Amino acid sequence: MKTVPGFTLRPLGKEFIITAESIQKINFNKMISLNESAAFLWKEVDGKEFTPDDLADLLVSRYEVDRETALKDSEAIAAKWIEAGIVTE
């Protein structure tokens, strides 16, 4: 999978949001907000090919989390990103 070009991660208080750079990509029915760990993952994979396993490796390397939990969380965030249209398979 890969992030869709035209989306930018921006800080918003203690959270982060993904914003569209062009009006064609904006869907005002969905606000894409990310917590700190999801924002970390986005920064690491933006513009690159990646898998949920890659995301899990990043989580394990940065946070005190076991591989099984990291993979479960990574699969969930990847599915949400695909559903939101900011990542392609």
Protein Blocks (a to p, Z undefined) as FASTA:
>chain_A
ZZdehiacddehjbccdddfbfklpcfkbccdddfklmmmmmmmgopacdfklmmmmmmm
mmccdfklmmmmmmmmmmmmmmnopacZZ
